Amino acid sequence: MTHEVVSPWLRRKRPASVEKDWSEVEIPASMLEDGEMEQVRDSDRPAHDLVRNRVLFQTRSLSIYLVRYSPGHRIVPHVDMVSEGRLYKLNLVLAKPKSGGKFSCERCIFKLFDRVILFRPDLYRHAVTRIERGNRWLLSFALTRP
């Protein structure tokens, strides 16, 4: 089932599963090393309370997300899998948590004040430390190139 999405910039169809404003973000077990699964869920809160991901715009080559990471969440070191092409991510940190939630990457293309980060998640391991207090808000642009 698909729903028609109308915007001033684009008229297209997308799967109904993408239509939801907020969806739980899951890290596929295939992206984790042995023992890392426990690190992802080191909070008593359900996963859907820890991360909220709103799809703002999505095409075959560009996706834009508004993401909220809550206390207790962390992103273990991983490399994003892509079926083909090169993946670039531009993350704009809109709000930093009061404690924890530090981003790290083996290699960034561009990084400004830990707020504007351009990197290749398909080539370099990246992670976010456990958020202790406050929320981490991102505006994330994902661009896939041939």
N, C-alpha and C positions, 0 to 999 in steps of 0.2 A: 504494500500500500504506500502511495506517495501523496504528499500534500504540496500544493502550489505555494511558493514563497514569492511574494511581490515586494520589491524594494525599488527606490528611485534609480539604483544602479544596475539592478540585475533582475531578470525574470527567469526562474528556473524551477525544476522539481527536485526534491530531495526525499530520502527515505523517511518514513514516519518516525523511526527511532531517533532521528536527528531533530525532529520537531520540538521535543521537550526543551523547555528553557534551561532547566538544571538537570544534570545527570551525574551519576557517580562515576568517578574516575578510577579505573582499575589498572594496576600494573600487571601485565601478563607474567605468569610464573616463568615463561621461557626467557624473560629479560633479567631474571634474578639469578644470582649465584647461590650455591648451597648455603642454607642457613639465613639468607636474607629475608625470606618471607616473614619471619617473626618480627623483624625490624620494622616492616611496613605497618603492622598492626600492633604497636606497642602501647596502645591506649585502650581504656575500657569502653570508649565511645565507638559506635558503629562507624564503618568507613564512610558512609554517606554523610555523616556529621563532620568529618574531617576535611573533605575536599568537595567543593562545588565548582563545576565547570560549565559555563554558559557559552554556547556557540553563538557568536555574533554574526559571522559571515563564513561561508564555506563554498569553495569551488574545488575542482580537481587539483589545482596547484596551490591554492592559498586558503588558509583557515585562520580565523581570528577568534580568540577565546578570551573571556573574562574569567579568571580563576581565583577562588578563595581557598587558602589553606588555613586550617584552624589549629589551635594548640593540640599537641600530641601527634601531629602528622610529620612525616619525614619522607624524603625520596632517596632511596638507596642508590649507590653508584650503579649506573647502567648506561647502555648505548641504545638509542632508539632504532628500531628496525624499520627499514623502508623496502618495499618490493622492487622499486626501480628509481633511478635518479638520485639527486643530491638533496638533502634536507637542510634547510637553514631555519634557525629560530631567532626571532628578535623578541626578547622579553623586556617589557617596561614594568618595573616594580612600582606600583602605585602606592602601596603602603607596606612598610616593613613591620614585622612583629616586634614587640617590645623586648623579647628575648628569644634567641635561637633563630632558626630559619635562614641560615647562611648558605648561599649558592656557591658551589665550586664546580669547576670544569677543567679538564686537562689542558684545554687550549681554547681561548676565546678569540674571535676575529676582532671584536671591539667590546670594550667594557668601560663605562663611564660612571663613577661614583657608586658602583654596585646597584645602580638603578636602571641603566640601559645596557643590555647585554645581547650581543649578536654572536652566535656560535653554531657549530655543526654538530647537532646531537646524534647524527648517524655515524660520526667518525670518532668522537671523543667522549669518554666517560664523564658524566656529570651527576650531581647530587645536591640535595638540600638537607641541612642538618635538622634535627627535631625541633619543632616550634614549641617553645616552653610557655610563652605568654603572648597574647595578642594574635592578630591574623596577618597573613601575608597575602596581598592582593596583586595579581599580575594581569596585564594586558599582553597576551601572547600572540605573535604572528608566526605562523608556520608556512614556509614557502618551499615547495618541491620543484626542482629544476631538472630538466632532462640530462 
